[in-house]
Amino acid sequence: MKKLLTILLLSATIAFGADNISQGIKASLKTSLPELNIDQINPTALANVYEVVSGHKVFYVDSTGRYAFLGNMVDLTTKQSLTESRVEQLSRVDFNQLLFKYALVRINGNGERKIAIFTDPDCPFCQRLEQEVIPKLTNVTVYYFLYPLPIHANAETDSKKIICSETPDKTFLEWMINGTKLPNRSDCKNAANLQIIKDFGSKKIGIEASPTIILPNGRVMTGLVPADYLNQLLTETSPKPKKINTSKAL
């Protein structure tokens, strides 16, 4: 009994000490980086080195919070980037909570596998994804969320033209793959859905670039991903997503 009490007291003391260090780091960072949003401060496997989580970003500081370490922390035994693994974990989303009723859809084969893509109609890499990668994915349903970025001057207007067309799914694909001229109308009622998608993508997922790919297991990937690798990831993905309500809002 005495031994158990000693262990409990020791554990409480360690936890109290760690909490004090975390609070000290937070105070120091608030002084030096007042605009930084701090979500978590966690100890790492290294003595006196702490992980700071801000949204989907991770960096490291010493126990005083004065010195920061930017970049990847790598376990040389396993050759694994601990930072990349942590960022991937923090970035995961609930696939089944995506706003599918606002999505455009492309189906290859029987469509039994699912993938979601936040895409900018004026993004060259998004266009290449449709031309070079998606056609090589087997038995997949692709849900597209139009996500125009400010760096592309006409992206928002082009997105609205797609949404306001008679057949948005077809218009989107013909534009992305063949460069088919978009219809002129961009002021329909459904154009307001674009802002709903943008708010969800930025505030709920933290999307900053296009294309952003989301797998059914919640993993988030950015950029032009090779078709073979993407097919492999879709095959490995689990658990399978629930039945998706595709009642259109467009």
N, C-alpha and C positions, 0 to 999 in steps of 0.2 A: 504494500500500500504506500509506504514511504517513497519507494522507488518510482511508483506511478506519479505521485504528487510532484516529485522532483522533475520528471520528464515534462509534465504539464506546465509547471512553472517556467522551465527552460524554453519550451515552445512559445509560451505567451511572451516571454522576454524578447525572443528573437523576432516574433511577429511585430511587437511594439517598436523594436528598434528599426525594423525594415520600414514600417509605416512612417516613423519619424524621418528617415532618410528620404522616402518618397515625397513627403510634404516639403522637406527642405529643397529638394530638386525642383519641385513644382514652383515654389516661391522664387527660386533663383531664375528659372526660365521665364516666369511672368515679368521679372524685372528686365531681363535682357531681350526677351522676345514677347512683348506684351500682346501682340496680335495672334500668337500661336494658340490654337485650340488643343488642349491636352486632354485626351480621353483616358489614357492609362500610363502608369509608370510601373514597370516590372523589373525585378532582378533578372540577370542573365547568368549563364554558366561561368562567366568571368567575374572574379572578385572585384568589387567596387565599380562595375560597369552595369548601367541600367538601360533598359529599353524604354523609349518614349513613343507612344502611339498617338498619332494625330490623324483622325479619319482613317484613310487607307495607307498612310505613310508611316514609316518607321525610321527612327535614328537612335543613336546611343549617346549617353552622357556618362561622365564620371559621377561619383557619389556626392559631389558638391553642386552639380548642375552647371558648372562654369565652362567645362570643356566638352565639346560635342564631337562625335565620331560619325562621319557621313559615309555611306557606302555599304557593301555587303559584309556581313559576318559569316565566315565559312568554316565549317567543321572539316579540317584537313584529313581526318580519318575516314569519314564517309564521303568526302568531296561534295557535301551538300551545302548550298547557301541557306543558312538559317533565316536570313533576312527575306529572301525571295519566298520561302515557305510561309513565313509569317504574314507577309503582304498578301499572298494568295489566300490564306485563311481569312484575313480581315476583309478581303474583297468579295468573298462568296456571297451570293444572294439566293433568295428562295425563288427558284425558276417558276414555280406555280403561282407566284404573286405578281408576275409581269402582267402588263395591261394588254392582254391578247386581243381584246375587242377593238383596239386601235391599230392592230398590226396588219401589214400587207403580208401575203402568203405566197410561197413557192413550194411546190411539191415535186420531189424526185422519186420515182419508183412508187412503192407502196406507202411512203411517208411515215413509217412507223417510228423512226427516230426523230428527235426534236432538237432544234437549235434556234436561238434568238440572236438577232444582229441589230445593233443600233448603228444606222448608216446615214451618211450624208450624200445626197444625190450629186453633189459637185466635187466629191472627194475622189481623186484618181485611184487611190488604193481600194476604196469601196467599189469602184467600177471594175477594177482588176479582180477583186474577190468574186464578183458575179460572172465575169468572163472566163476566169482561169481556174477557180477553186470550187465554187458551188456546183457546177455541172458534174464534177467528179465525185461528189458525195452521193453515196448510194442509199436508197430508201430513207429519205429524210424530208421532214417538213421544216421549212425555214420561215420563221416569223421575223419580219422586218419592222423596225420602229424608226421612222424618219427623224433624224436628229441633226439638223443643219447647224454648222459651226460658224461663228462670226468671221473666221479667216476666209471663208468663201462667200463673196459678196452677193451672189445670186442664189445661194443655197436655200434660204428661207422661202423666197418667191417660187423657186422650182419645186420645193416640197409641197407648197400649197397648190401649185398647178397639178401635181400628181394626185393629191388628195381630192381635188375638185373635179378630176376627170371622170368620165362615165365608168371606166374600169380601172381603178387605181392600181390593182395588182399587176395587170398587164402593162399599163402605161409606165409603171416604175421599171419593170424588167426590160422593156423595149428601150427606154432611155438609158439605163445602166449598161446594157449589153451592146446595143446598136447605135446609140446616140440619136434615136428617133425624136424628132421635134416634139416638144411638149405643147399641149393645148394652152390657150391664152388665159383661161379663167383661173383666178386665184382668190376669189372673194366669197366662196361658198360657206355655208354654215359649218361644215365639217372642218374647215381650215383651223377653227379654234382648237381642235383636238391636238394640233401640233404643239401648242403650249403645254398641254397636259402631259404629253410625252416628254417634253424638254424638262419640265419640273420634276417629273418622276426620275428621269435619268440622272439629272444633276444632283438632286437632293437625297434620293433613296439609294442610288448606286454609286454616285460620284464619278460619272462618265465625263471625261475631259477630251477624248480623242475618238476618231473614227477610222476604220470600223471597230466597234467593240462587240466581241462575241461572247455569248453566255451559254454555257453547256447545262444540260439538265441537272447535273450535280451541283450547280451554283458557281462553278469556276468561271472567272471572268478573264478574257484574253483580249489584247488590243493589237491591231495591225493585220497585215496580210499573212495568214497562217497557211502553210503548205497543205494541199488536199490530202496527201497520204497521212500526215500527222493528225489532221482534223478528223479523218475517218477513223483512225485508231482511237482517238479520244472519245469519239461518239460510241464506239463499240465497247469501250471500258466504262463508260459513264453508268453510274448507278447511285441512288435508286432511280427507277423510271419515273418520269413525271406523271402526275395525275391526269385524268381526262381534262382536256383544255376546252373552255367555252370560247368558241370562235364566232359568236354572234357579233356581227360587224357594228362598229360605231361610225365607220366611215360612210 
